[in-house]
């Protein structure tokens, strides 16, 4: 049984990656679309992101697309039997990634896409706060902090 499932997985993975040229593939309402449950939309991540989604049906294979833009142009495509995928990026700059997933039930039959989420890699954008240590000389202060009395 395990050999049959492995062979089926390889066959379906091959069909998924060739989906753009195989006209026999079709979306089916009978295959329940998964829903991405984590991370939450617009989450800040600094290293590995673990995408998790709801199970579609028993023996489903999932295809997850991860892209730099919401239109999924030039996206990375991954196939897994699990309802989660560990994604690690080597981006050095802050970057937003978008993800969506769909289920494949059998050769050529797949669900609609899940919800699309965004994940922010790198340090979250922060506002620089410029402050100086107060020397108590409010009369000559070039950067008043609000402690100065109205007489100055």
C-alpha positions as CSV (number, residue, x, y, z in Angstrom):
1,X,0.0,0.0,0.0
2,X,2.9,2.4,0.9
3,X,4.4,1.7,-2.6
4,X,1.2,2.6,-4.3
5,X,0.8,5.8,-2.4
6,X,4.5,6.8,-3.1
7,X,4.0,6.0,-6.8
8,X,0.8,8.0,-6.8
9,X,2.5,10.9,-5.1
10,X,5.3,11.0,-7.7
11,X,2.8,10.8,-10.5
12,X,0.7,13.6,-9.1
13,X,3.7,15.7,-8.4
14,X,4.8,15.3,-12.0
15,X,1.3,16.3,-13.2
16,X,1.2,19.4,-10.9
17,X,4.5,20.8,-12.1
18,X,3.4,20.2,-15.7
19,X,0.0,21.7,-15.1
20,X,0.7,24.6,-17.5
21,X,0.9,22.3,-20.5
22,X,-1.4,19.4,-19.5
23,X,-4.9,20.4,-20.6
24,X,-6.6,17.4,-18.9
25,X,-6.2,19.0,-15.4
26,X,-9.4,20.5,-14.1
27,X,-10.6,22.2,-10.9
28,X,-13.4,20.4,-9.1
29,X,-15.8,21.6,-6.5
30,X,-15.8,18.1,-5.1
31,X,-12.2,18.7,-3.8
32,X,-12.4,20.9,-0.7
33,X,-10.1,23.9,-0.9
34,X,-7.6,24.1,2.1
35,X,-7.4,27.2,4.2
36,X,-4.1,28.6,5.4
37,X,-4.3,28.8,9.2
38,X,-0.8,29.9,10.1
39,X,1.0,32.1,10.1
40,X,-1.5,34.8,10.4
41,X,-1.8,37.2,7.5
42,X,0.9,40.0,7.5
43,X,3.1,38.3,10.1
44,X,6.7,39.3,10.6
45,X,9.2,36.4,10.2
46,X,12.9,36.5,10.7
47,X,13.9,33.0,9.4
48,X,11.9,29.9,8.7
49,X,8.2,30.2,8.1
50,X,6.0,27.2,8.7
51,X,2.9,27.4,6.6
52,X,0.0,25.3,7.9
53,X,-3.4,24.7,6.3
54,X,-6.5,22.7,6.9
55,X,-6.8,19.2,5.5
56,X,-8.8,18.9,2.3
57,X,-9.5,15.2,2.2
58,X,-7.8,11.9,3.0
59,X,-4.9,11.1,0.7
60,X,-4.7,14.6,-0.8
61,X,-1.5,16.1,-2.1
62,X,-1.0,19.8,-1.6
63,X,0.7,22.3,-3.9
64,X,1.9,25.5,-2.3
65,X,3.0,28.6,-4.3
66,X,5.2,31.3,-2.7
67,X,5.9,34.5,-4.6
68,X,7.2,38.0,-4.2
69,X,4.0,39.5,-5.7
70,X,0.3,38.9,-5.1
71,X,-0.1,37.9,-8.8
72,X,2.2,34.9,-8.3
73,X,4.4,35.8,-11.3
74,X,7.7,33.8,-11.1
75,X,6.6,32.0,-8.0
76,X,8.2,29.0,-6.2
77,X,6.1,25.8,-6.3
78,X,6.3,23.0,-3.8
79,X,4.4,19.8,-3.4
80,X,3.8,17.9,-0.1
81,X,1.6,15.2,1.4
82,X,1.5,17.1,4.7
83,X,-0.7,20.0,5.8
84,X,2.4,22.1,6.5
85,X,5.5,23.3,4.7
86,X,8.7,24.8,6.1
87,X,9.9,27.7,4.0
88,X,13.2,29.3,4.5
89,X,14.5,32.3,2.6
90,X,18.0,33.7,2.4
91,X,16.8,37.3,1.8
92,X,19.0,39.9,3.4
93,X,16.6,42.7,2.9
94,X,13.0,43.1,4.2
95,X,10.7,41.4,1.8
96,X,7.0,40.5,1.6
97,X,6.1,37.0,0.3
98,X,2.7,35.8,-0.6
99,X,1.4,32.2,-0.3
100,X,-1.5,30.1,-1.4
101,X,-2.2,26.4,-1.5
102,X,-4.5,23.9,-3.2
103,X,-5.3,20.2,-2.9
104,X,-4.9,17.6,-5.6
105,X,-7.2,14.5,-5.1
106,X,-6.2,12.4,-8.1
107,X,-4.5,12.9,-11.4
108,X,-5.8,16.1,-13.0
109,X,-8.4,16.9,-10.3
110,X,-7.7,19.7,-7.9
111,X,-9.4,22.2,-5.6
112,X,-9.7,25.9,-5.9
113,X,-6.9,28.0,-4.3
114,X,-6.9,28.8,-0.6
115,X,-6.9,32.2,0.9
116,X,-3.8,34.3,0.0
117,X,-1.6,35.4,2.9
118,X,1.4,37.7,3.1
119,X,4.4,37.2,5.3
120,X,7.0,39.9,6.0
121,X,10.6,38.6,6.1
122,X,13.3,40.5,7.9
123,X,13.1,43.0,10.7
124,X,9.8,44.8,10.9
125,X,10.0,48.4,9.8
126,X,10.5,50.6,12.8
127,X,10.6,54.3,13.3
128,X,13.9,55.8,14.5
129,X,13.5,57.8,17.7
130,X,16.1,60.5,18.1
131,X,16.5,61.5,21.8
132,X,19.2,63.2,23.8
133,X,20.0,62.9,27.4
134,X,18.7,66.0,29.3
135,X,21.3,68.0,31.1
136,X,18.7,70.0,32.9
137,X,19.7,73.3,31.1
138,X,16.3,74.0,29.5
139,X,17.2,77.7,28.8
140,X,19.9,76.6,26.3
141,X,18.3,73.4,25.0
142,X,18.2,73.0,21.2
143,X,15.9,70.0,21.4
144,X,13.1,70.8,23.9
145,X,11.5,67.8,25.5
146,X,8.5,69.5,27.0
147,X,9.9,70.0,30.5
148,X,10.8,73.6,29.6
149,X,8.6,76.1,31.5
150,X,6.7,78.8,29.6
151,X,9.2,81.5,30.7
152,X,11.9,80.2,28.4
